[in-house]
Amino acid sequence: MITAIVLIKTSVDRIPEIAEQIAALESVSEVFSVTGTYDLIAMVRVGRHEDLAEVIPGRISKIPGVEATDTHVAFRTYSQHDLEAAFAIGLDN
């Protein structure tokens, strides 16, 4: 699974509506409304690198009110949930 973190600038008067439209897209697992330079951050998870082009410039960027995107592809994922599961293997509670 390939994970991309997409930083999104939007029309500020439409942030909630744009966030909902992005969250409804297939391959988008979460959308966060944030402070700072960007308005939204979307987590995109796809099976192939080629699918990123379909989702990000092909769908997210075409939503009215999306002004710009900046995409970062993850090399690895580190998660507290993953660590807890690894240490719990074979343990009975």
N, C-alpha and C positions, 0 to 999 in steps of 0.2 A: 504494500500500500504506500503510495506517495502522498505526503502531506505538504500542502502549501499554505503559508500564512499570507493573506492578502490584506494589505493596508489600503483603505479606501477613503478618498475625499469625496464629499457629497454636497449637494445643496443643503445648507444647514436648516432650512425650514421644512425639509422633508426627511430628516434622518430616520424617524421611526418607520415610515412607510417604505423607505428604501431598504432598511434593515430587514423588514418582514418579507419583502420580495426576494432578497438575496437568500434569506434563511429557507425559503420555500424551494430553492433550486436543488435538484438532485446533485449529490456530491458535496454539498455544503453542510458541514456538521454543526457548526456554531457560528453565530455572528455576535460580536461584542460592540456596544456603543462605548466609545472611549474619549478621554480628554487628550489634548495635545494637537500635533500637526494634522493627524488624520481623525476622521469622524467615526469610522467603523473598522473592525478587524474581522475578517472571515477566515474560518478554517476550512480548507478544501481538501478532500481526500479522494484520490482516484487510483485506478489500477495501473495506468500507463502515463508516461510523460505527455504523450500526444493528447490525452484527455484534458490536460491543464489548459491547452489552447482553446478547446471547445468550451470549457466552463468559464475561464476568466475573461479573455477578450471576447469570446463568442456569446456569453450570456451576461455575466456580471457587468461588464463595461457598457453593455447596450441598455441597461436599465435607465430610464429617464431620471436625471438627477445625479447619476454617478459621474463625477468630474475627472477623476484620475485614480489609478491603482498602482501599487508598488508590491510586487510579488516576491516572496522569499520561500525557496524550496528547502524543506528540512532534510538533512543528511541522516539524522538519527532522532529518535524520540526517547526522552527520559521522562518517566512518570512515577510519581509516588505510588500510584495504583499498581504499576508493574512491579516495583520493588516489593511491595507488601505481598503480592501474589507469589513472587519467587521465593520469599522467605517462608511462606505459609505451606509450601508444597510438602506433603507428607506429615503435616502436623494435625493432630486431632484436638478439637476444642472440647 
